[in-house]
Structures are given as structure tokens and as C-alpha cells.
Amino acid sequence: FPQGTYAAIVCDLNNLKRTNDEHGHLEGDTMISIAANTIMNVMPNAYGIYRFGGDEFIALYANVDYNTFRKEQFALTKRGERVVDKRLHEPLSFAVGGAYGEENESLEDVVSRADRSMYAVKGNMKSK
């Protein structure tokens, strides 16, 4: 991974377990595929986009300017609010969190902050 200033956007795919339980793993896999395509489409400046933890994705950035990072985070937040696809029984949605690295901050620390940010967003979504 390149050296420099890092940023990370972590997103959690909402309702994957329920989809798997109620509609089967084939629909769950379709949900994951649609989510991955959505993420890739709104984050063209990410160094890499990865799936981890089953229903979570992370976009890693190296040496990206703050405005580009925030623009892509906002785009995913807005796009991820309700992605409708006829192959799914319900709209797709994400909880999205992000962190922009400070000078000399490690990639691990940035990812950790982005993860905490995503869980805070997820908590707010569940309380509504």
C-alpha cells in the first residue's frame, strides 16, 4: 500500500442476515453483488475496495485530497440510503462511516476510526 496520507470509508450492508434467513442465500449473494457494484461506482478514487466481515466493505485511499474523499463518502451515503433493484425483495441500504488521516497517522488507526464512525451511524439508524 502506498505511503502518505490515508483515508478509509467503511460501510455495513443492512439486513443481509434477514435477507438470507427470509429469502435464501442466493438473494443474499445478489444483495452483496449489487452492494459491491454500487460502492465501486461511487468511489472511483479509492486505491482499493474490499469486502470483509460478511456484510462490510471498506474503501481505502492513499494520498487523496480531503474534498474528493468527502465527496465519495457523501455519494455512497446518499446512494446507499435506498438502492432499489427488482432482484431484491427490499431496497438495499448501508451504514457508512469514514475517516481522513492526519499527518503521520497509520492506516490501521484511520481504519479503526472509520469503523467506529460507521458503528455510530448504524446505532443511530437502529434507534430511529
C-alpha positions in Angstrom: 0.0 0.0 0.0 1.5 3.4 -0.9 2.9 5.7 1.8 1.2 9.0 2.5 -2.0 10.3 3.9 -4.7 7.7 4.3 -8.4 7.7 4.3 -11.0 5.0 4.7 -14.7 4.6 4.2 -16.3 1.6 5.9 -19.9 0.6 5.1 -22.1 -2.1 6.5 -24.8 -3.7 4.3 -28.0 -3.5 6.3 -30.4 -6.5 6.6 -28.1 -9.1 4.9 -28.8 -11.7 7.6 -32.6 -11.1 7.4 -32.4 -11.4 3.6 -30.5 -14.7 3.9 -32.9 -16.0 6.5 -36.2 -15.0 4.8 -35.3 -15.2 1.1 -32.3 -17.6 0.9 -28.6 -17.2 0.4 -28.9 -16.8 -3.4 -30.8 -13.5 -2.8 -28.2 -12.6 -0.1 -25.4 -13.1 -2.6 -27.3 -11.0 -5.1 -27.6 -8.3 -2.4 -23.8 -8.4 -1.8 -23.1 -8.2 -5.6 -25.4 -5.1 -6.0 -23.8 -3.5 -3.0 -20.3 -4.1 -4.3 -21.2 -2.6 -7.7 -22.8 0.4 -6.0 -19.7 1.0 -3.9 -17.3 0.7 -6.9 -19.4 3.1 -9.0 -19.4 5.9 -6.4 -15.8 5.6 -5.3 -13.6 5.8 -8.4 -10.7 7.4 -6.5 -10.3 4.6 -3.9 -7.0 2.8 -4.0 -8.9 -0.5 -3.3 -12.3 -1.6 -2.2 -12.6 -4.8 -0.2 -15.3 -6.9 1.4 -14.7 -8.2 4.9 -16.8 -9.5 7.8 -19.5 -10.8 5.5 -21.6 -7.7 5.2 -19.0 -5.0 5.5 -17.0 -3.2 2.8 -14.0 -0.9 3.1 -12.6 1.6 0.6 -9.0 2.6 1.2 -7.5 5.8 -0.1 -3.9 6.9 -0.3 -2.9 10.5 -1.0 -6.4 11.6 -1.9 -7.4 15.2 -1.1 -10.0 15.7 1.6 -12.7 17.1 -0.7 -12.5 14.1 -3.0 -12.7 11.7 -0.1 -15.7 13.5 1.5 -17.5 13.8 -1.9 -17.2 10.0 -2.4 -18.3 9.3 1.2 -21.3 11.5 0.8 -22.1 9.9 -2.6 -22.2 6.5 -1.0 -24.2 7.7 1.9 -26.8 9.2 -0.4 -26.8 6.4 -2.9 -26.8 3.8 -0.2 -29.9 5.1 1.5 -32.3 3.2 -0.8 -30.9 1.2 -3.7 -33.9 -0.4 -5.4 -33.3 -3.4 -7.6 -36.0 -5.8 -8.9 -33.9 -8.8 -8.0 -34.4 -8.0 -4.3 -37.4 -8.1 -2.0 -36.5 -4.9 -0.3 -34.3 -1.8 -1.0 -30.6 -2.1 -0.2 -29.2 0.3 2.4 -25.8 1.0 4.1 -24.5 2.4 7.2 -21.5 4.5 6.1 -18.6 5.9 8.2 -15.3 7.4 7.2 -12.1 8.9 8.5 -9.4 11.0 6.9 -5.9 10.5 8.2 -3.9 13.1 10.0 -0.3 13.7 9.2 1.8 10.5 10.0 -1.3 8.6 11.2 -1.1 4.9 10.4 -3.5 3.2 8.1 -4.7 0.9 10.9 -5.6 4.0 13.0 -7.6 5.5 10.2 -9.4 2.3 9.5 -10.2 2.0 13.2 -11.7 5.5 13.3 -13.7 4.9 10.2 -15.1 1.6 11.7 -16.1 3.4 14.9 -17.8 6.1 12.8 -19.7 3.5 10.8 -20.9 1.8 14.0 -22.1 5.2 15.4 -24.1 5.7 12.2 -25.5 2.2 12.4 -26.5 2.8 16.0 -28.3 6.0 15.0 -30.1 4.2 12.2 -31.3 1.4 14.6 -32.6 4.0 17.2 -34.8 5.7 14.6 
